[in-house]
Amino acid sequence: MQNLISLIRIYPFLNLQVIGKSVLGKNLYVVRLGKGSNKVFYSASFHANEWINSVVLMKFIEDYCSSYINNTSLYGYNIKDLFNYSSIYIMPMVNPDGVDLVTGFLPATSPIYLKILKIANGFSNIPFPDRLES
């Protein structure tokens, strides 16, 4: 969320929408780039250990916006043309609760963490995230 707010401050033409809530009540965001009728949707972090994909999508948003402001191309595409003819919808994090679980932002002593751990114990063939903590 902090990255999205920073990008909106720098690039006020970004369209940010809340499209729902996670299981733990966090907002689920979608960024719209462009205003055209050709529509594309990208999403990341469906699974907790896929959090790095969110970073990739956020970098794409930043690069796209920078190219738009500077009237340059990105990956061979004229961004001003792309902005006018296409709408790119990006949901950087489908599962913020899972990302918090594996990145250590959900304390291991919290009731929800303990509940998740209990559920995970019923699925021994799927490893429980060992988090990023050292």
C-alpha positions as CSV (number, residue, x, y, z in Angstrom):
1,M,0.0,0.0,0.0
2,Q,2.8,2.4,0.8
3,N,4.3,1.9,-2.6
4,L,1.0,2.5,-4.3
5,I,0.5,5.8,-2.3
6,S,4.0,6.9,-3.3
7,L,3.3,6.2,-7.0
8,I,0.0,8.1,-6.9
9,R,1.7,11.1,-5.4
10,I,4.2,11.1,-8.1
11,Y,1.9,10.1,-10.9
12,P,-1.6,11.5,-10.1
13,F,-3.1,10.1,-13.4
14,L,-2.9,6.6,-11.9
15,N,-6.3,5.1,-11.2
16,L,-6.3,3.1,-7.9
17,Q,-9.4,1.1,-6.9
18,V,-10.3,-1.1,-3.9
19,I,-12.0,-4.2,-5.3
20,G,-12.5,-6.2,-2.1
21,K,-11.0,-7.3,1.2
22,S,-8.7,-10.1,2.1
23,V,-9.6,-12.7,4.7
24,L,-7.9,-10.6,7.4
25,G,-9.6,-7.4,6.2
26,K,-6.9,-5.8,4.1
27,N,-7.9,-3.8,1.0
28,L,-7.3,-5.5,-2.3
29,Y,-6.1,-2.9,-4.9
30,V,-6.2,-2.7,-8.6
31,V,-4.3,-0.1,-10.6
32,R,-5.5,1.0,-14.0
33,L,-3.0,2.3,-16.5
34,G,-4.6,3.9,-19.5
35,K,-8.1,4.7,-20.8
36,G,-8.5,2.6,-23.9
37,S,-11.0,-0.1,-24.8
38,N,-8.4,-2.9,-25.2
39,K,-8.2,-4.4,-21.7
40,V,-5.5,-6.5,-20.1
41,F,-5.3,-7.8,-16.5
42,Y,-2.1,-8.8,-14.6
43,S,-2.0,-10.1,-11.0
44,A,0.6,-11.4,-8.6
45,S,1.0,-13.1,-5.3
46,F,-1.9,-15.6,-5.5
47,H,0.3,-17.9,-3.3
48,A,2.2,-16.6,-0.3
49,N,5.7,-17.6,-1.5
50,E,5.1,-15.7,-4.8
51,W,5.5,-12.3,-3.2
52,I,8.4,-11.3,-5.4
53,N,6.1,-11.1,-8.4
54,S,4.3,-8.2,-6.7
55,V,7.6,-6.3,-6.7
56,V,8.0,-7.0,-10.5
57,L,4.5,-5.6,-11.2
58,M,5.1,-2.6,-9.1
59,K,8.3,-1.9,-11.0
60,F,6.4,-2.2,-14.2
61,I,3.8,0.4,-13.0
62,E,6.7,2.7,-12.1
63,D,8.4,2.2,-15.5
64,Y,5.2,2.7,-17.4
65,C,4.4,5.9,-15.6
66,S,7.9,7.3,-16.0
67,S,7.7,6.5,-19.7
68,Y,4.3,8.2,-19.9
69,I,5.5,11.4,-18.2
70,N,8.8,11.5,-20.2
71,N,7.0,10.6,-23.5
72,T,9.3,7.7,-24.1
73,S,8.8,4.1,-25.2
74,L,8.8,1.1,-23.0
75,Y,9.8,-2.3,-24.4
76,G,9.3,-0.9,-27.9
77,Y,5.8,0.5,-27.2
78,N,4.9,4.1,-27.4
79,I,3.3,4.6,-24.0
80,K,1.2,7.6,-24.9
81,D,-0.4,5.5,-27.7
82,L,-0.7,2.5,-25.4
83,F,-2.3,4.7,-22.7
84,N,-5.0,5.9,-25.2
85,Y,-5.8,2.6,-26.8
86,S,-5.5,0.2,-23.9
87,S,-6.4,-0.2,-20.2
88,I,-3.9,-2.3,-18.2
89,Y,-5.4,-3.5,-14.9
90,I,-2.8,-4.6,-12.4
91,M,-3.6,-6.3,-9.1
92,P,-0.1,-6.4,-7.5
93,M,-1.1,-8.6,-4.5
94,V,-4.1,-11.0,-4.6
95,N,-3.2,-12.6,-1.3
96,P,-1.7,-9.9,1.1
97,D,-2.4,-12.2,4.1
98,G,-0.3,-15.0,2.7
99,V,2.5,-12.5,1.8
100,D,2.4,-11.1,5.4
101,L,2.7,-14.7,6.6
102,V,5.8,-15.6,4.7
103,T,7.6,-12.2,5.0
104,G,7.2,-12.1,8.8
105,F,4.7,-9.2,9.0
106,L,2.2,-11.6,10.7
107,P,3.6,-12.3,14.2
108,A,4.2,-16.0,14.9
109,T,2.5,-15.6,18.2
110,S,-0.7,-14.0,16.8
111,P,-4.0,-16.0,17.0
112,I,-4.4,-15.9,13.2
113,Y,-0.9,-17.2,12.7
114,L,-1.5,-20.1,15.1
115,K,-4.8,-20.9,13.4
116,I,-3.1,-21.0,10.0
117,L,-0.4,-23.2,11.4
118,K,-3.0,-25.6,12.8
119,I,-4.7,-25.8,9.4
120,A,-1.4,-26.3,7.7
121,N,-0.6,-29.2,9.9
122,G,-3.4,-31.1,8.2
123,F,-1.6,-30.9,4.9
124,S,1.8,-32.4,5.5
125,N,2.6,-32.6,1.8
126,I,2.5,-28.8,1.5
127,P,5.4,-27.2,3.4
128,F,4.4,-24.5,5.8
129,P,6.2,-21.2,5.0
130,D,9.4,-20.9,7.0
131,R,9.2,-17.1,6.6
132,L,12.0,-14.8,5.7
133,E,13.2,-14.3,9.2
134,S,16.8,-15.5,10.0
